[in-house]
């Protein structure tokens, strides 16, 4: 990253397009990783293509594209890196993980409120009381609509101790 | 006039009470989710797709068609009332539609968009019915080489349509193709790129991609701004456009329908071009082009009709050639595959009930929107008044339910989360997700067709030049890429939005 900062300060920055530089570098690394992952699979010949042929050459193409972006970032003026706002993604991701972890083990009636309460804090304007009311209402609404009316395979409440499962 | 007879048969299928009810339910739910800001048709259909799993194939597709049109209409409603277009094609509607809403003519804008969509839908339905048989017989002369070349053309077209850098669009397509290769190799069954994980062994569902890249990632982006958006508190006004407005809209609706019908047939998501093309055309033809952007009803009527016509005719490549031209159609393929239907030319002959029932139900979906959904606009407005700090929580939980209902697999939710982070990163680096989606949609089919084509030609790439139809598509693809690189054309395309 120091290279980037140096680039940003100078009058003649080394990297003229930080956005392209980072994107290109990432693509090269990702492509190399994919090629490495495919190393155990055979590529076959053009006449009888193996499972690795298309993914490997696609990855090579992506890597080359990344290389071009990196080269371009030294030559052409481009945009600076954009700021990432982490609050929203962090809370929403946490809520997704919570939902994934609890939907099967305890069921929707617990998973949904937990994940919604977590997600809600992703907004800077969160109002806890309002969020709680909304969460309860949404849980009931979704349970009725998706499970009762639409008959979706959502486990509602799983309590092995009381051998409840519906 | 064989196809008219078939169409009547289709209406008979679609009009059974159960199917009407399902179409209606689909429309309602589609609008309900589609109206949420930032949620376009792709995410909406992805969320609601599991609802159709338990139905019989014809009913499932009819309900999906309802969801599709509901989603489209919900998107227009959101862009007219909130100026938050859920997808790129609704951007054009927002230009004049939102301006009309600010002048207190939201009702007329919503009304004309529903009427225009209905007219466009009616005409496009007839177009599909008329073109389906000839195109399906064309498909019989297509071998793997032709299919591969045609899909290549579609991808080239998607590059041409992408906003921003052509080079980045090509990279996006490659990434899409790479993502599509995750999972078993179709010929040898060997697993690729799965990290040895069971939950990746079947590859990534297109629905996950839709919800991650177009649903949750959009939530991330919207959370940056906080409660900046303003809900239109002004009155909606009469839903029926005045006689004058109707007269002004009649021609734009017909022109938009024509444009949309033609562009929608092209592989590579030509439908997205339709609203832009229609808007530009109407602006060029108008006596006072200055009115556009200031609440001109033609600027809503034309693009909305074009959008709907294009959305409808984009079923043609899917139903006749089996090639999904965009992500929405790929979701339809997903739904069909679950019911054991392989989309392609054989559907029409083997399952006439399903084929013509689906086509007729498209028209019914449009009619539903007009007579049932439009009067409910007050409800959607109320929904839009829910502050975003709560709305996004609802979007997140809908996505969770949608993902979980597909396979009852919690790990799928984590895949969606990863795709969402990826989608957010894409926007931070100015990459567009649309070409990626198309690469993903076509990736597997392209690999299979390439493999078969090369097997037949004994490994010689010359097969793509020696076969005239394939050669034609390859040349077309090269021409489109060349056009995309020419700067003057790119500039002209961006001009639509200036002033």
Interface residues (C-beta under 8 A of the other chain):
Chain A: X19 X22 X23 X27 X34 X37 X38 X41 X45 X46 X47 X48 X49 X50 X51 X52 X54 X55 X58 X59 X61 X62 X65 X66 X68 X69 X79 X81 X82 X84 X85 X87 X88 X89 X92 X93 X95 X96 X97 X99 X100 X101 X103 X104 X112 X115 X116 X119 X120 X122 X123 X124 X125 X126 X127 X130 X131 X134 X135 X138 X142 X146 X150 X151 X152 X153 X154
Chain B: X50 X51 X54 X167 X168 X170 X171 X174 X175 X177 X178 X181 X185 X187 X188 X190 X192 X193 X195 X216 X219 X220 X223 X224 X226 X227 X387 X388 X389 X390 X392 X393 X394 X396 X397 X398 X400 X401 X404 X405 X408 X410 X411 X413 X414 X416 X417 X420 X421 X424 X428 X429 X430 X431 X447 X450 X451 X454 X455 X458 X459 X460 X461
